[in-house]
Amino acid sequence: MNHAKLNILLALVLSSVQAQEPDRLRSLRDSYRSAVERTTAPLTNTYLTELEKLKTDLTKKGDLQGALAVDSEIKALSSTAKPEESNGPTPSKDGKHVSLAARKAIERRFVGRMWAQAMDLNDVRRPFLYFRADGSVTRRVADKGLAHGKWIMNDDGIVEVQKIGGRTSWVSFDSETTASMFMERGKDAKPIPYAVAPDEPDPGKP
């Protein structure tokens, strides 16, 4: 049997095994990945932010070798993303339009799912956001209750959340499990890490 036929056979076997996976297994896997993301995302984002600052400082000082070394560290850290995340469509941070197919793929990541700010899990101020296919979104905070608004996806794949707390925010759903919220648009906007919370139900519409 040649390599091509062997690869096809293996692909068919793997596809059959995945198709037989019970829902509970997928749920447990999602919960595990979500817990890992919630724990590591804030640390990773902080580290990347500091690395970017260091690279900028070194570049301004003319230390190109040092800046290149820092850039290599940034790329190495970024390359640790899961393959299914890094190869998928991502929102455009520079405001460029993404394809309709990419926008639909991004939408499938967050619609009908709960997302939580990746901070101290015991902090009652930790907000949860639930997005629905009809364009409505509900924010749940333990010490504040529910707040309702709506969402739209811009042409660049960034989701705009409106009318919650009297202000607008923007969310970039970069993978199936991680997202970044921005309270303003622009290159200096600071991301707030979010992670999917797969076991959290719809808190209810108004």
Backbone as JSON Lines, residues from 0, in Angstrom:
{"i":0,"aa":"M","n":[0.85,-1.2,0.0],"ca":[0.0,0.0,0.0],"c":[0.89,1.25,0.0]}
{"i":1,"aa":"N","n":[0.65,2.17,-0.98],"ca":[1.49,3.37,-1.03],"c":[1.06,4.37,0.04]}
{"i":2,"aa":"H","n":[1.9,5.41,0.2],"ca":[1.66,6.4,1.27],"c":[0.35,7.14,1.08]}
{"i":3,"aa":"A","n":[0.0,7.46,-0.16],"ca":[-1.24,8.21,-0.41],"c":[-2.46,7.44,0.07]}
{"i":4,"aa":"K","n":[-2.51,6.12,-0.3],"ca":[-3.65,5.3,0.12],"c":[-3.67,5.11,1.63]}
{"i":5,"aa":"L","n":[-2.47,4.97,2.22],"ca":[-2.39,4.81,3.67],"c":[-2.91,6.04,4.38]}
{"i":6,"aa":"N","n":[-2.53,7.22,3.9],"ca":[-2.99,8.48,4.51],"c":[-4.5,8.62,4.41]}
{"i":7,"aa":"I","n":[-5.05,8.21,3.26],"ca":[-6.51,8.28,3.08],"c":[-7.21,7.36,4.07]}
{"i":8,"aa":"L","n":[-6.65,6.13,4.2],"ca":[-7.23,5.16,5.12],"c":[-7.19,5.66,6.55]}
{"i":9,"aa":"L","n":[-6.05,6.23,6.95],"ca":[-5.93,6.77,8.3],"c":[-6.9,7.91,8.53]}
{"i":10,"aa":"A","n":[-7.07,8.75,7.53],"ca":[-8.01,9.87,7.65],"c":[-9.43,9.37,7.84]}
{"i":11,"aa":"L","n":[-9.79,8.31,7.1],"ca":[-11.13,7.76,7.23],"c":[-11.35,7.14,8.6]}
{"i":12,"aa":"V","n":[-10.32,6.44,9.12],"ca":[-10.42,5.85,10.44],"c":[-10.58,6.92,11.5]}
{"i":13,"aa":"L","n":[-9.74,7.97,11.43],"ca":[-9.81,9.05,12.41],"c":[-11.16,9.75,12.35]}
{"i":14,"aa":"S","n":[-11.65,9.95,11.13],"ca":[-12.96,10.59,10.96],"c":[-14.05,9.75,11.59]}
{"i":15,"aa":"S","n":[-13.97,8.43,11.42],"ca":[-14.97,7.53,12.0],"c":[-14.91,7.56,13.51]}
{"i":16,"aa":"V","n":[-13.68,7.58,14.07],"ca":[-13.52,7.62,15.53],"c":[-14.09,8.91,16.09]}
{"i":17,"aa":"Q","n":[-13.78,10.05,15.42],"ca":[-14.28,11.33,15.9],"c":[-15.8,11.39,15.83]}
{"i":18,"aa":"A","n":[-16.38,10.76,14.76],"ca":[-17.83,10.8,14.61],"c":[-18.52,10.03,15.72]}
{"i":19,"aa":"Q","n":[-17.82,9.04,16.3],"ca":[-18.42,8.23,17.34],"c":[-18.2,8.81,18.74]}
{"i":20,"aa":"E","n":[-17.51,9.93,18.82],"ca":[-17.27,10.53,20.14],"c":[-18.59,10.91,20.79]}
{"i":21,"aa":"P","n":[-18.8,10.54,22.04],"ca":[-20.03,10.95,22.74],"c":[-20.01,12.44,23.05]}
{"i":22,"aa":"D","n":[-21.2,13.01,23.15],"ca":[-21.32,14.44,23.43],"c":[-20.63,14.81,24.74]}
{"i":23,"aa":"R","n":[-20.73,13.93,25.72],"ca":[-20.13,14.22,27.03],"c":[-18.62,14.36,26.93]}
{"i":24,"aa":"L","n":[-18.0,13.54,26.06],"ca":[-16.55,13.63,25.86],"c":[-16.18,14.98,25.28]}
{"i":25,"aa":"R","n":[-16.93,15.41,24.27],"ca":[-16.65,16.71,23.67],"c":[-16.86,17.83,24.68]}
{"i":26,"aa":"S","n":[-17.91,17.69,25.5],"ca":[-18.18,18.7,26.52],"c":[-17.04,18.78,27.54]}
{"i":27,"aa":"L","n":[-16.56,17.61,27.98],"ca":[-15.46,17.58,28.94],"c":[-14.2,18.16,28.33]}
{"i":28,"aa":"R","n":[-13.94,17.85,27.05],"ca":[-12.76,18.4,26.38],"c":[-12.85,19.92,26.28]}
{"i":29,"aa":"D","n":[-14.03,20.42,25.92],"ca":[-14.21,21.87,25.82],"c":[-14.0,22.53,27.18]}
{"i":30,"aa":"S","n":[-14.52,21.9,28.23],"ca":[-14.37,22.46,29.58],"c":[-12.91,22.5,29.99]}
{"i":31,"aa":"Y","n":[-12.19,21.42,29.67],"ca":[-10.77,21.36,30.01],"c":[-10.0,22.45,29.27]}
{"i":32,"aa":"R","n":[-10.23,22.56,27.96],"ca":[-9.52,23.57,27.18],"c":[-9.87,24.97,27.67]}
{"i":33,"aa":"S","n":[-11.15,25.16,28.01],"ca":[-11.58,26.47,28.5],"c":[-10.88,26.82,29.81]}
{"i":34,"aa":"A","n":[-10.77,25.83,30.71],"ca":[-10.1,26.07,31.99],"c":[-8.63,26.41,31.79]}
{"i":35,"aa":"V","n":[-7.99,25.7,30.87],"ca":[-6.58,26.0,30.57],"c":[-6.43,27.4,30.02]}
{"i":36,"aa":"E","n":[-7.34,27.76,29.09],"ca":[-7.28,29.1,28.49],"c":[-7.51,30.18,29.53]}
{"i":37,"aa":"R","n":[-8.49,29.97,30.42],"ca":[-8.78,30.97,31.44],"c":[-7.59,31.18,32.36]}
{"i":38,"aa":"T","n":[-6.86,30.11,32.63],"ca":[-5.71,30.2,33.54],"c":[-4.51,30.86,32.89]}
{"i":39,"aa":"T","n":[-4.25,30.49,31.63],"ca":[-3.01,30.93,30.99],"c":[-3.15,32.2,30.16]}
{"i":40,"aa":"A","n":[-4.35,32.48,29.65],"ca":[-4.51,33.62,28.74],"c":[-4.06,34.95,29.35]}
{"i":41,"aa":"P","n":[-4.45,35.29,30.6],"ca":[-4.0,36.57,31.16],"c":[-2.48,36.65,31.27]}
{"i":42,"aa":"L","n":[-1.84,35.56,31.68],"ca":[-0.38,35.56,31.81],"c":[0.28,35.72,30.45]}
{"i":43,"aa":"T","n":[-0.23,34.99,29.46],"ca":[0.34,35.06,28.12],"c":[0.18,36.45,27.52]}
{"i":44,"aa":"N","n":[-1.02,37.02,27.67],"ca":[-1.27,38.36,27.12],"c":[-0.38,39.41,27.78]}
{"i":45,"aa":"T","n":[-0.21,39.31,29.1],"ca":[0.66,40.26,29.8],"c":[2.1,40.12,29.32]}
{"i":46,"aa":"Y","n":[2.56,38.88,29.19],"ca":[3.92,38.63,28.73],"c":[4.13,39.18,27.32]}
{"i":47,"aa":"L","n":[3.16,38.93,26.42],"ca":[3.27,39.44,25.06],"c":[3.28,40.97,25.02]}
{"i":48,"aa":"T","n":[2.44,41.58,25.85],"ca":[2.4,43.05,25.91],"c":[3.75,43.62,26.33]}
{"i":49,"aa":"E","n":[4.36,43.02,27.36],"ca":[5.66,43.48,27.83],"c":[6.75,43.23,26.79]}
{"i":50,"aa":"L","n":[6.65,42.12,26.09],"ca":[7.63,41.83,25.04],"c":[7.54,42.86,23.92]}
{"i":51,"aa":"E","n":[6.32,43.22,23.54],"ca":[6.14,44.24,22.49],"c":[6.73,45.58,22.92]}
{"i":52,"aa":"K","n":[6.51,45.94,24.19],"ca":[7.08,47.19,24.7],"c":[8.6,47.15,24.66]}
{"i":53,"aa":"L","n":[9.16,46.01,25.08],"ca":[10.61,45.86,25.09],"c":[11.18,45.95,23.68]}
{"i":54,"aa":"K","n":[10.51,45.3,22.72],"ca":[10.98,45.36,21.33],"c":[10.97,46.8,20.81]}
{"i":55,"aa":"T","n":[9.9,47.55,21.15],"ca":[9.83,48.95,20.72],"c":[10.95,49.78,21.35]}
{"i":56,"aa":"D","n":[11.19,49.58,22.65],"ca":[12.24,50.33,23.34],"c":[13.61,50.03,22.74]}
{"i":57,"aa":"L","n":[13.88,48.76,22.48],"ca":[15.18,48.37,21.93],"c":[15.35,48.93,20.52]}
{"i":58,"aa":"T","n":[14.27,48.95,19.75],"ca":[14.34,49.49,18.39],"c":[14.65,50.98,18.43]}
{"i":59,"aa":"K","n":[13.99,51.71,19.34],"ca":[14.23,53.15,19.46],"c":[15.67,53.45,19.87]}
{"i":60,"aa":"K","n":[16.24,52.54,20.67],"ca":[17.62,52.73,21.14],"c":[18.65,52.28,20.11]}
{"i":61,"aa":"G","n":[18.18,51.69,19.01],"ca":[19.1,51.24,17.97],"c":[19.67,49.86,18.2]}
{"i":62,"aa":"D","n":[19.17,49.15,19.19],"ca":[19.66,47.81,19.48],"c":[18.85,46.82,18.65]}
{"i":63,"aa":"L","n":[19.21,46.69,17.36],"ca":[18.44,45.86,16.45],"c":[18.59,44.37,16.77]}
{"i":64,"aa":"Q","n":[19.79,43.98,17.22],"ca":[19.99,42.57,17.57],"c":[19.08,42.18,18.75]}
{"i":65,"aa":"G","n":[19.03,43.06,19.74],"ca":[18.16,42.79,20.88],"c":[16.7,42.76,20.48]}
{"i":66,"aa":"A","n":[16.29,43.68,19.59],"ca":[14.91,43.74,19.13],"c":[14.55,42.47,18.36]}
{"i":67,"aa":"L","n":[15.49,41.98,17.55],"ca":[15.25,40.75,16.8],"c":[15.12,39.54,17.73]}
{"i":68,"aa":"A","n":[15.91,39.53,18.8],"ca":[15.83,38.44,19.77],"c":[14.46,38.44,20.45]}
{"i":69,"aa":"V","n":[13.97,39.63,20.8],"ca":[12.65,39.73,21.42],"c":[11.57,39.32,20.44]}
{"i":70,"aa":"D","n":[11.72,39.73,19.17],"ca":[10.75,39.37,18.15],"c":[10.69,37.86,17.96]}
{"i":71,"aa":"S","n":[11.83,37.2,18.05],"ca":[11.85,35.74,17.94],"c":[11.09,35.1,19.1]}
{"i":72,"aa":"E","n":[11.23,35.69,20.3],"ca":[10.5,35.18,21.46],"c":[9.0,35.34,21.27]}
{"i":73,"aa":"I","n":[8.59,36.48,20.71],"ca":[7.16,36.72,20.45],"c":[6.62,35.69,19.46]}
{"i":74,"aa":"K","n":[7.36,35.45,18.39],"ca":[6.92,34.49,17.38],"c":[6.87,33.08,17.94]}
{"i":75,"aa":"A","n":[7.86,32.74,18.77],"ca":[7.89,31.4,19.36],"c":[6.69,31.2,20.28]}
{"i":76,"aa":"L","n":[6.33,32.23,21.04],"ca":[5.18,32.14,21.94],"c":[3.89,32.03,21.14]}
{"i":77,"aa":"S","n":[3.8,32.8,20.06],"ca":[2.6,32.77,19.23],"c":[2.43,31.44,18.53]}
{"i":78,"aa":"S","n":[3.53,30.77,18.22],"ca":[3.47,29.51,17.49],"c":[2.95,28.36,18.33]}
{"i":79,"aa":"T","n":[2.8,28.58,19.66],"ca":[2.3,27.52,20.53],"c":[0.79,27.4,20.48]}
{"i":80,"aa":"A","n":[0.11,28.28,19.72],"ca":[-1.35,28.19,19.59],"c":[-1.72,26.87,18.96]}
{"i":81,"aa":"K","n":[-2.89,26.35,19.31],"ca":[-3.35,25.09,18.77],"c":[-3.53,25.22,17.27]}
{"i":82,"aa":"P","n":[-3.18,24.2,16.47],"ca":[-3.28,24.28,15.02],"c":[-4.67,24.66,14.53]}
{"i":83,"aa":"E","n":[-5.72,24.13,15.17],"ca":[-7.05,24.44,14.68],"c":[-7.4,25.89,14.91]}
{"i":84,"aa":"E","n":[-6.71,26.54,15.87],"ca":[-6.96,27.96,16.1],"c":[-6.15,28.82,15.14]}
{"i":85,"aa":"S","n":[-4.85,28.51,14.98],"ca":[-3.98,29.37,14.2],"c":[-4.31,29.32,12.72]}
{"i":86,"aa":"N","n":[-4.9,28.2,12.23],"ca":[-5.18,28.07,10.81],"c":[-6.56,28.59,10.43]}
{"i":87,"aa":"G","n":[-7.38,28.87,11.41],"ca":[-8.74,29.31,11.12],"c":[-8.8,30.79,10.78]}
{"i":88,"aa":"P","n":[-9.96,31.24,10.29],"ca":[-10.13,32.66,9.97],"c":[-10.09,33.51,11.23]}
{"i":89,"aa":"T","n":[-9.47,34.67,11.14],"ca":[-9.38,35.56,12.28],"c":[-9.85,36.95,11.89]}
{"i":90,"aa":"P","n":[-10.42,37.69,12.84],"ca":[-10.83,39.07,12.55],"c":[-9.63,39.92,12.15]}
{"i":91,"aa":"S","n":[-9.89,40.97,11.41],"ca":[-8.82,41.85,10.93],"c":[-8.6,42.98,11.92]}
{"i":92,"aa":"K","n":[-7.44,42.97,12.59],"ca":[-7.15,44.01,13.58],"c":[-6.84,45.36,12.92]}
{"i":93,"aa":"D","n":[-6.52,45.35,11.62],"ca":[-6.18,46.61,10.95],"c":[-7.37,47.21,10.2]}
{"i":94,"aa":"G","n":[-8.56,46.68,10.45],"ca":[-9.76,47.27,9.86],"c":[-10.07,46.8,8.46]}
{"i":95,"aa":"K","n":[-9.27,45.87,7.9],"ca":[-9.53,45.4,6.55],"c":[-10.71,44.42,6.54]}
{"i":96,"aa":"H","n":[-11.42,44.39,5.44],"ca":[-12.58,43.5,5.32],"c":[-12.12,42.05,5.24]}
{"i":97,"aa":"V","n":[-12.88,41.18,5.86],"ca":[-12.64,39.74,5.72],"c":[-13.78,39.17,4.88]}
{"i":98,"aa":"S","n":[-13.56,38.0,4.32],"ca":[-14.56,37.42,3.43],"c":[-15.83,37.06,4.2]}
{"i":99,"aa":"L","n":[-16.92,36.93,3.44],"ca":[-18.2,36.55,4.05],"c":[-18.09,35.17,4.68]}
{"i":100,"aa":"A","n":[-17.36,34.26,4.02],"ca":[-17.18,32.91,4.56],"c":[-16.44,32.96,5.89]}
{"i":101,"aa":"A","n":[-15.43,33.83,5.97],"ca":[-14.67,33.97,7.22],"c":[-15.56,34.54,8.32]}
{"i":102,"aa":"R","n":[-16.38,35.51,7.97],"ca":[-17.28,36.11,8.97],"c":[-18.26,35.07,9.5]}
{"i":103,"aa":"K","n":[-18.78,34.22,8.62],"ca":[-19.7,33.16,9.05],"c":[-18.99,32.16,9.97]}
{"i":104,"aa":"A","n":[-17.73,31.86,9.63],"ca":[-16.96,30.93,10.46],"c":[-16.7,31.52,11.84]}
{"i":105,"aa":"I","n":[-16.4,32.81,11.88],"ca":[-16.17,33.49,13.16],"c":[-17.47,33.51,13.97]}
{"i":106,"aa":"E","n":[-18.59,33.75,13.3],"ca":[-19.88,33.8,13.99],"c":[-20.21,32.47,14.66]}
{"i":107,"aa":"R","n":[-19.85,31.38,14.0],"ca":[-20.14,30.06,14.57],"c":[-19.37,29.81,15.87]}
{"i":108,"aa":"R","n":[-18.3,30.58,16.09],"ca":[-17.52,30.4,17.31],"c":[-18.25,30.88,18.55]}
{"i":109,"aa":"F","n":[-19.04,31.93,18.42],"ca":[-19.56,32.57,19.64],"c":[-21.07,32.53,19.78]}
{"i":110,"aa":"V","n":[-21.81,32.37,18.7],"ca":[-23.27,32.38,18.79],"c":[-23.76,31.14,19.54]}
{"i":111,"aa":"G","n":[-24.66,31.35,20.5],"ca":[-25.19,30.25,21.29],"c":[-24.23,29.76,22.34]}
{"i":112,"aa":"R","n":[-23.26,30.6,22.7],"ca":[-22.26,30.2,23.69],"c":[-22.05,31.33,24.7]}
{"i":113,"aa":"M","n":[-21.63,30.94,25.89],"ca":[-21.31,31.9,26.94],"c":[-19.8,32.16,26.96]}
{"i":114,"aa":"W","n":[-19.43,33.42,27.11],"ca":[-18.03,33.82,27.19],"c":[-17.81,34.57,28.5]}
{"i":115,"aa":"A","n":[-16.7,34.32,29.14],"ca":[-16.41,34.93,30.44],"c":[-15.07,35.63,30.42]}
{"i":116,"aa":"Q","n":[-15.01,36.76,31.12],"ca":[-13.73,37.45,31.22],"c":[-12.74,36.57,31.96]}
{"i":117,"aa":"A","n":[-11.55,36.44,31.41],"ca":[-10.54,35.53,31.97],"c":[-9.79,36.24,33.1]}
{"i":118,"aa":"M","n":[-10.37,36.2,34.28],"ca":[-9.76,36.81,35.46],"c":[-9.97,35.84,36.63]}
{"i":119,"aa":"D","n":[-9.76,36.31,37.83],"ca":[-9.94,35.47,39.01],"c":[-11.32,34.81,38.99]}
{"i":120,"aa":"L","n":[-11.35,33.48,38.98],"ca":[-12.62,32.77,38.86],"c":[-13.55,33.01,40.04]}
{"i":121,"aa":"N","n":[-13.01,33.47,41.16],"ca":[-13.82,33.72,42.35],"c":[-14.26,35.18,42.46]}
{"i":122,"aa":"D","n":[-13.86,36.0,41.51],"ca":[-14.21,37.42,41.55],"c":[-15.65,37.6,41.07]}
{"i":123,"aa":"V","n":[-16.53,38.12,41.93],"ca":[-17.94,38.27,41.58],"c":[-18.15,39.33,40.5]}
{"i":124,"aa":"R","n":[-17.13,40.15,40.26],"ca":[-17.25,41.18,39.23],"c":[-16.98,40.62,37.84]}
{"i":125,"aa":"R","n":[-16.64,39.33,37.76],"ca":[-16.3,38.73,36.48],"c":[-17.53,38.67,35.58]}
{"i":126,"aa":"P","n":[-17.53,39.39,34.45],"ca":[-18.71,39.4,33.58],"c":[-18.76,38.2,32.64]}
{"i":127,"aa":"F","n":[-19.99,37.75,32.36],"ca":[-20.25,36.71,31.38],"c":[-21.1,37.33,30.26]}
{"i":128,"aa":"L","n":[-20.87,36.91,29.04],"ca":[-21.63,37.4,27.9],"c":[-22.18,36.22,27.1]}
{"i":129,"aa":"Y","n":[-23.49,36.26,26.82],"ca":[-24.12,35.2,26.03],"c":[-24.66,35.82,24.74]}
{"i":130,"aa":"F","n":[-24.24,35.26,23.6],"ca":[-24.61,35.78,22.28],"c":[-25.63,34.85,21.62]}
{"i":131,"aa":"R","n":[-26.66,35.46,21.02],"ca":[-27.71,34.68,20.37],"c":[-27.74,34.98,18.86]}
{"i":132,"aa":"A","n":[-28.32,34.03,18.13],"ca":[-28.37,34.15,16.67],"c":[-29.23,35.32,16.21]}
{"i":133,"aa":"D","n":[-30.17,35.77,17.06],"ca":[-31.05,36.87,16.67],"c":[-30.4,38.24,16.86]}
{"i":134,"aa":"G","n":[-29.12,38.27,17.25],"ca":[-28.42,39.54,17.42],"c":[-28.51,40.12,18.81]}
{"i":135,"aa":"S","n":[-29.14,39.41,19.74],"ca":[-29.21,39.88,21.12],"c":[-28.05,39.32,21.93]}
{"i":136,"aa":"V","n":[-27.67,40.03,22.98],"ca":[-26.59,39.6,23.86],"c":[-26.96,39.99,25.28]}
{"i":137,"aa":"T","n":[-26.64,39.13,26.22],"ca":[-26.93,39.39,27.63],"c":[-25.64,39.29,28.43]}
{"i":138,"aa":"R","n":[-25.43,40.28,29.28],"ca":[-24.28,40.26,30.2],"c":[-24.78,39.87,31.58]}
{"i":139,"aa":"R","n":[-24.06,38.94,32.22],"ca":[-24.4,38.51,33.57],"c":[-23.23,38.76,34.49]}
{"i":140,"aa":"V","n":[-23.5,39.5,35.57],"ca":[-22.5,39.74,36.6],"c":[-23.15,39.41,37.94]}
{"i":141,"aa":"A","n":[-22.48,38.6,38.75],"ca":[-23.1,38.07,39.97],"c":[-23.65,39.16,40.87]}
{"i":142,"aa":"D","n":[-22.93,40.27,41.04],"ca":[-23.37,41.3,41.97],"c":[-24.18,42.42,41.31]}
{"i":143,"aa":"K","n":[-24.47,42.26,39.98],"ca":[-25.22,43.3,39.28],"c":[-26.43,42.74,38.53]}
{"i":144,"aa":"G","n":[-26.51,41.44,38.38],"ca":[-27.63,40.87,37.64],"c":[-27.38,40.87,36.14]}
{"i":145,"aa":"L","n":[-28.48,40.99,35.38],"ca":[-28.42,40.89,33.92],"c":[-28.56,42.26,33.27]}
{"i":146,"aa":"A","n":[-27.88,42.42,32.15],"ca":[-28.02,43.6,31.3],"c":[-28.09,43.11,29.86]}
{"i":147,"aa":"H","n":[-28.95,43.75,29.06],"ca":[-29.2,43.24,27.71],"c":[-28.82,44.28,26.67]}
{"i":148,"aa":"G","n":[-28.38,43.78,25.52],"ca":[-28.02,44.66,24.42],"c":[-28.1,43.9,23.12]}
{"i":149,"aa":"K","n":[-27.39,44.36,22.13],"ca":[-27.37,43.67,20.85],"c":[-25.95,43.66,20.29]}
{"i":150,"aa":"W","n":[-25.73,42.74,19.35],"ca":[-24.43,42.66,18.72],"c":[-24.58,42.67,17.2]}
{"i":151,"aa":"I","n":[-23.56,43.22,16.54],"ca":[-23.47,43.16,15.09],"c":[-22.01,42.84,14.75]}
{"i":152,"aa":"M","n":[-21.8,42.16,13.64],"ca":[-20.44,41.91,13.21],"c":[-20.06,42.89,12.11]}
{"i":153,"aa":"N","n":[-18.98,43.61,12.32],"ca":[-18.5,44.54,11.32],"c":[-17.82,43.79,10.18]}
{"i":154,"aa":"D","n":[-17.56,44.5,9.08],"ca":[-16.97,43.87,7.9],"c":[-15.57,43.31,8.16]}
{"i":155,"aa":"D","n":[-14.92,43.78,9.23],"ca":[-13.58,43.28,9.54],"c":[-13.62,42.05,10.45]}
{"i":156,"aa":"G","n":[-14.83,41.56,10.75],"ca":[-14.95,40.37,11.59],"c":[-14.97,40.66,13.07]}
{"i":157,"aa":"I","n":[-14.87,41.92,13.46],"ca":[-14.92,42.31,14.87],"c":[-16.38,42.49,15.27]}
{"i":158,"aa":"V","n":[-16.75,41.93,16.42],"ca":[-18.14,41.99,16.89],"c":[-18.33,43.24,17.76]}
{"i":159,"aa":"E","n":[-19.3,44.04,17.41],"ca":[-19.62,45.26,18.15],"c":[-20.78,44.98,19.1]}
{"i":160,"aa":"V","n":[-20.56,45.19,20.39],"ca":[-21.58,44.96,21.41],"c":[-22.14,46.31,21.82]}
{"i":161,"aa":"Q","n":[-23.44,46.51,21.65],"ca":[-24.06,47.81,21.86],"c":[-25.07,47.78,23.0]}
{"i":162,"aa":"K","n":[-25.24,48.93,23.63],"ca":[-26.31,49.2,24.6],"c":[-26.22,48.38,25.88]}
{"i":163,"aa":"I","n":[-25.05,47.91,26.24],"ca":[-24.88,47.27,27.54],"c":[-24.07,48.22,28.42]}
{"i":164,"aa":"G","n":[-24.68,48.63,29.54],"ca":[-24.0,49.58,30.4],"c":[-23.87,50.96,29.8]}
{"i":165,"aa":"G","n":[-24.68,51.26,28.78],"ca":[-24.67,52.58,28.19],"c":[-23.46,52.88,27.32]}
{"i":166,"aa":"R","n":[-22.73,51.85,26.92],"ca":[-21.57,52.09,26.08],"c":[-21.39,50.96,25.08]}
{"i":167,"aa":"T","n":[-20.46,51.15,24.16],"ca":[-20.17,50.16,23.13],"c":[-18.81,49.54,23.39]}
{"i":168,"aa":"S","n":[-18.7,48.24,23.13],"ca":[-17.41,47.56,23.21],"c":[-17.26,46.7,21.97]}
{"i":169,"aa":"W","n":[-16.06,46.19,21.76],"ca":[-15.77,45.4,20.57],"c":[-15.06,44.11,20.99]}
{"i":170,"aa":"V","n":[-15.43,43.0,20.35],"ca":[-14.85,41.71,20.7],"c":[-14.27,41.05,19.47]}
{"i":171,"aa":"S","n":[-13.05,40.57,19.6],"ca":[-12.39,39.82,18.54],"c":[-12.36,38.35,18.94]}
{"i":172,"aa":"F","n":[-13.14,37.52,18.26],"ca":[-13.17,36.08,18.55],"c":[-12.11,35.4,17.71]}
{"i":173,"aa":"D","n":[-10.93,35.24,18.31],"ca":[-9.77,34.76,17.56],"c":[-9.72,33.25,17.43]}
{"i":174,"aa":"S","n":[-10.46,32.52,18.24],"ca":[-10.45,31.06,18.16],"c":[-11.75,30.53,18.74]}
{"i":175,"aa":"E","n":[-11.84,29.21,18.82],"ca":[-13.03,28.58,19.39],"c":[-13.13,28.78,20.91]}
{"i":176,"aa":"T","n":[-12.02,29.13,21.53],"ca":[-12.0,29.21,23.0],"c":[-11.52,30.54,23.56]}
{"i":177,"aa":"T","n":[-10.92,31.4,22.74],"ca":[-10.37,32.65,23.26],"c":[-10.87,33.85,22.47]}
{"i":178,"aa":"A","n":[-10.98,34.97,23.16],"ca":[-11.42,36.21,22.54],"c":[-10.8,37.38,23.3]}
{"i":179,"aa":"S","n":[-10.85,38.55,22.69],"ca":[-10.33,39.77,23.32],"c":[-11.38,40.86,23.2]}
{"i":180,"aa":"M","n":[-11.71,41.5,24.32],"ca":[-12.65,42.62,24.3],"c":[-11.86,43.93,24.35]}
{"i":181,"aa":"F","n":[-12.38,44.92,23.62],"ca":[-11.76,46.25,23.6],"c":[-12.83,47.27,23.95]}
{"i":182,"aa":"M","n":[-12.5,48.2,24.83],"ca":[-13.44,49.25,25.2],"c":[-13.33,50.45,24.26]}
{"i":183,"aa":"E","n":[-12.36,50.42,23.35],"ca":[-12.21,51.44,22.33],"c":[-11.5,50.82,21.14]}
{"i":184,"aa":"R","n":[-11.6,51.45,19.97],"ca":[-10.92,50.96,18.78],"c":[-9.65,51.77,18.57]}
{"i":185,"aa":"G","n":[-8.66,51.16,17.97],"ca":[-7.41,51.85,17.71],"c":[-6.22,51.01,18.11]}
{"i":186,"aa":"K","n":[-5.06,51.36,17.61],"ca":[-3.87,50.54,17.85],"c":[-3.43,50.55,19.3]}
{"i":187,"aa":"D","n":[-3.83,51.55,20.07],"ca":[-3.44,51.63,21.48],"c":[-4.46,51.0,22.42]}
{"i":188,"aa":"A","n":[-5.55,50.47,21.86],"ca":[-6.58,49.86,22.7],"c":[-6.04,48.61,23.39]}
{"i":189,"aa":"K","n":[-6.32,48.48,24.67],"ca":[-5.81,47.35,25.43],"c":[-6.83,46.21,25.45]}
{"i":190,"aa":"P","n":[-6.41,45.0,25.09],"ca":[-7.34,43.87,25.06],"c":[-7.65,43.34,26.46]}
{"i":191,"aa":"I","n":[-8.89,42.95,26.66],"ca":[-9.32,42.27,27.89],"c":[-9.59,40.82,27.51]}
{"i":192,"aa":"P","n":[-8.83,39.86,28.02],"ca":[-8.98,38.47,27.59],"c":[-10.3,37.85,28.05]}
{"i":193,"aa":"Y","n":[-10.92,37.12,27.14],"ca":[-12.14,36.35,27.42],"c":[-11.91,34.9,27.01]}
{"i":194,"aa":"A","n":[-12.67,34.0,27.62],"ca":[-12.6,32.57,27.28],"c":[-14.0,32.0,27.28]}
{"i":195,"aa":"V","n":[-14.21,30.99,26.44],"ca":[-15.53,30.37,26.36],"c":[-15.83,29.64,27.67]}
{"i":196,"aa":"A","n":[-17.1,29.69,28.06],"ca":[-17.57,28.97,29.26],"c":[-18.63,27.99,28.8]}
{"i":197,"aa":"P","n":[-18.24,26.82,28.29],"ca":[-19.16,25.93,27.59],"c":[-20.31,25.37,28.42]}
{"i":198,"aa":"D","n":[-20.14,25.31,29.74],"ca":[-21.19,24.72,30.58],"c":[-22.18,25.75,31.12]}
{"i":199,"aa":"E","n":[-22.0,27.01,30.74],"ca":[-22.9,28.06,31.21],"c":[-24.09,28.21,30.26]}
{"i":200,"aa":"P","n":[-25.31,28.13,30.77],"ca":[-26.5,28.21,29.91],"c":[-26.87,29.66,29.57]}
{"i":201,"aa":"D","n":[-27.82,29.78,28.66],"ca":[-28.39,31.08,28.31],"c":[-29.06,31.66,29.55]}
{"i":202,"aa":"P","n":[-28.65,32.86,30.01],"ca":[-29.24,33.43,31.23],"c":[-30.64,33.97,31.04]}
{"i":203,"aa":"G","n":[-31.09,34.07,29.77],"ca":[-32.45,34.52,29.51],"c":[-32.51,35.9,28.9]}
{"i":204,"aa":"K","n":[-33.42,36.08,27.96],"ca":[-33.61,37.38,27.3],"c":[-34.55,38.24,28.16]}
{"i":205,"aa":"P","n":[-34.56,39.58,27.92],"ca":[-35.44,40.44,28.71],"c":[-36.92,40.16,28.42]}
